[in-house]
Amino acid sequence: MPAYRFTVTIDDHAPHEPVFRHLRDADQAFDEAGRLAREIWAASGDQRLMRAVVVVTDAEGEIVLEFPFTEAITGP
């Protein structure tokens, strides 16, 4: 299973330690990014998180996806 790194950034600043997961594929990484964003928002509620993005990179450090917190918070 591929390794993915999840880093939360707010205005190019990473206030949290990255999270590492071994997942099946990029689709599962997308789902995990949304889950992580919702979990952090629920625990914090800090309005700065409305500008936050979960940046997902692969084992080589290449960006796989960027998941805006607003998508997790306001999405269906």
KOLPAPA-239593 format. One record per residue (C-alpha): residue in three letters; z, y, x; chain; residue number from 0. Coordinates in Angstrom, 3 decimals. Layout:
BEGIN
+------+----------+----------+----------+-----+-----+
: type :        Z :        Y :        X : mol : seq :
+------+----------+----------+----------+-----+-----+
:  ALA :        Z :        Y :        X :   A : NUM :
...
+------+----------+----------+----------+-----+-----+
***
This chain:
BEGIN
+------+----------+----------+----------+-----+-----+
: type :        Z :        Y :        X : mol : seq :
+------+----------+----------+----------+-----+-----+
:  MET :    0.000 :    0.000 :    0.000 :   A :   0 :
:  PRO :   -0.868 :    3.460 :    1.300 :   A :   1 :
:  ALA :    1.908 :    5.865 :    2.270 :   A :   2 :
:  TYR :    2.045 :    9.306 :    0.664 :   A :   3 :
:  ARG :    4.147 :   12.343 :    1.542 :   A :   4 :
:  PHE :    5.226 :   14.701 :   -1.256 :   A :   5 :
:  THR :    6.171 :   18.232 :   -0.180 :   A :   6 :
:  VAL :    7.239 :   20.944 :   -2.611 :   A :   7 :
:  THR :    6.030 :   24.386 :   -1.584 :   A :   8 :
:  ILE :    6.784 :   27.799 :   -3.067 :   A :   9 :
:  ASP :    4.615 :   30.586 :   -1.669 :   A :  10 :
:  ASP :    3.903 :   28.557 :    1.515 :   A :  11 :
:  HIS :    7.609 :   27.793 :    2.017 :   A :  12 :
:  ALA :    8.955 :   24.225 :    1.724 :   A :  13 :
:  PRO :   12.548 :   24.528 :    0.389 :   A :  14 :
:  HIS :   13.033 :   20.757 :   -0.011 :   A :  15 :
:  GLU :   12.718 :   17.848 :    2.396 :   A :  16 :
:  PRO :    9.511 :   15.859 :    1.837 :   A :  17 :
:  VAL :    9.636 :   12.601 :   -0.099 :   A :  18 :
:  PHE :    7.749 :    9.539 :    1.142 :   A :  19 :
:  ARG :    6.416 :    6.792 :   -1.118 :   A :  20 :
:  HIS :    4.206 :    3.732 :   -0.703 :   A :  21 :
:  LEU :    1.931 :    3.712 :   -3.731 :   A :  22 :
:  ARG :   -1.098 :    1.807 :   -4.959 :   A :  23 :
:  ASP :   -3.596 :    4.700 :   -4.904 :   A :  24 :
:  ALA :   -4.173 :    8.429 :   -5.439 :   A :  25 :
:  ASP :   -3.888 :    8.024 :   -9.220 :   A :  26 :
:  GLN :   -0.380 :    6.670 :   -8.834 :   A :  27 :
:  ALA :    0.373 :    9.501 :   -6.365 :   A :  28 :
:  PHE :   -0.755 :   11.995 :   -9.045 :   A :  29 :
:  ASP :    1.663 :   10.442 :  -11.549 :   A :  30 :
:  GLU :    4.479 :   10.489 :   -8.985 :   A :  31 :
:  ALA :    3.827 :   14.170 :   -8.179 :   A :  32 :
:  GLY :    4.205 :   15.045 :  -11.854 :   A :  33 :
:  ARG :    7.368 :   12.980 :  -12.183 :   A :  34 :
:  LEU :    8.848 :   14.610 :   -9.079 :   A :  35 :
:  ALA :    8.022 :   18.122 :  -10.350 :   A :  36 :
:  ARG :    9.621 :   17.423 :  -13.744 :   A :  37 :
:  GLU :   12.710 :   15.914 :  -12.087 :   A :  38 :
:  ILE :   13.215 :   18.906 :   -9.765 :   A :  39 :
:  TRP :   12.627 :   21.379 :  -12.619 :   A :  40 :
:  ALA :   15.144 :   19.578 :  -14.862 :   A :  41 :
:  ALA :   17.768 :   19.546 :  -12.108 :   A :  42 :
:  SER :   17.258 :   23.173 :  -11.100 :   A :  43 :
:  GLY :   15.497 :   25.290 :  -13.707 :   A :  44 :
:  ASP :   14.952 :   27.903 :  -10.972 :   A :  45 :
:  GLN :   12.206 :   30.244 :  -12.205 :   A :  46 :
:  ARG :   10.684 :   30.364 :   -8.694 :   A :  47 :
:  LEU :    9.539 :   26.803 :   -9.341 :   A :  48 :
:  MET :    6.908 :   28.222 :  -11.700 :   A :  49 :
:  ARG :    5.063 :   29.149 :   -8.459 :   A :  50 :
:  ALA :    5.738 :   25.779 :   -6.816 :   A :  51 :
:  VAL :    3.224 :   23.083 :   -5.967 :   A :  52 :
:  VAL :    3.746 :   19.455 :   -4.966 :   A :  53 :
:  VAL :    1.411 :   18.890 :   -2.009 :   A :  54 :
:  VAL :    0.572 :   15.220 :   -1.519 :   A :  55 :
:  THR :   -0.741 :   14.072 :    1.851 :   A :  56 :
:  ASP :   -1.758 :   10.654 :    3.120 :   A :  57 :
:  ALA :   -0.618 :    8.865 :    6.284 :   A :  58 :
:  GLU :   -3.142 :   10.864 :    8.347 :   A :  59 :
:  GLY :   -1.809 :   14.171 :    7.014 :   A :  60 :
:  GLU :   -4.870 :   14.891 :    4.869 :   A :  61 :
:  ILE :   -4.197 :   16.611 :    1.551 :   A :  62 :
:  VAL :   -4.839 :   14.170 :   -1.286 :   A :  63 :
:  LEU :   -3.886 :   16.529 :   -4.106 :   A :  64 :
:  GLU :   -1.921 :   19.614 :   -5.028 :   A :  65 :
:  PHE :    0.060 :   19.394 :   -8.269 :   A :  66 :
:  PRO :    1.284 :   22.738 :   -9.709 :   A :  67 :
:  PHE :    4.747 :   22.655 :  -11.262 :   A :  68 :
:  THR :    3.362 :   24.628 :  -14.208 :   A :  69 :
:  GLU :    1.180 :   21.634 :  -15.073 :   A :  70 :
:  ALA :    4.220 :   19.350 :  -15.183 :   A :  71 :
:  ILE :    6.412 :   21.828 :  -17.038 :   A :  72 :
:  THR :    3.966 :   23.084 :  -19.669 :   A :  73 :
:  GLY :    1.664 :   20.061 :  -19.905 :   A :  74 :
:  PRO :    1.592 :   17.560 :  -22.774 :   A :  75 :
+------+----------+----------+----------+-----+-----+
***
